[in-house]
């Protein structure tokens, strides 16, 4: 007598694939390998370093106690690094991958868009933090102070990387090849750099233009980075800024955080709605 054992309904083929987080980490590792092999990516790493050179040639004037205009520009660069890597790299490589039908194959394979975009975000974040660490390390090596609030400093970098990565992905909607993506990405890159407060202090701009700049997705992170590094409430400008504690810094940063979160949500919705996966457009 034989007994047939029936498998429970749904047991066959019910093994789940890797979760979104694991897929994102896997794609992030792949993106890292491709990034270090991609020669054009070196340009986005070198650009922030090149822009540091004029800072050391300008006249240094005290603005916040022991801190000078050179310190403010140096720290402001940390907040603007994501502008180069996040805006330039994703727009370039995702346009190239769309041309090669790689994105279409990804899409039909069932890999979620969150994992695909998350992989490139991790690479942007990693290299932005790496360059920021080198800048801070170099400043400390020549006698500079430690950041007053490292948590806020890192948080500002994360917000900037996320917003710029999404903006870089959105740019692919308006280009047909990697070369045109490089050219088009330079337009918002230069405009946002000018209004970021990194190299031209927002205090010297007309009040209306300064307020407009703080509504864009770079100046708020630069301002947060400067506040986090100096420990001063610079959210109303450098003039008259006072040193504040941990809670005071985060309370002052709330409007900037809100602006960045709005940008991130809006850009996420736009990328979800308008990102093109297939090179053969209708």
Buried (B, 14 or more C-beta within 10 A) or exposed (E): EEEEEEEEEEEEEEEEEEEEEEBBBBBBEEBBEBBEEBEBBEBBBEBBBEBBEEBEEEEBEEBBEEBBBBBBBBBBBBBBBBBBBBBBBBBBBBBBBBEEEBBBEBBEEEBBBBBBBBBBBBBBBBBBBEBBEEBBEEBEEEEBEEBBBEEBBBBBBBBBBBBBBBBBBBBBBEBBEBEBBBEBBEEBBEEBBBBBBBBBBBBEBEEEEBEEBBEBBBBBBBBBBBBBBBBBBBBEBBEEBEEBEEEBBBEBBEEBBEBBEEBBEEBBEBBEEEBBBEBEEE
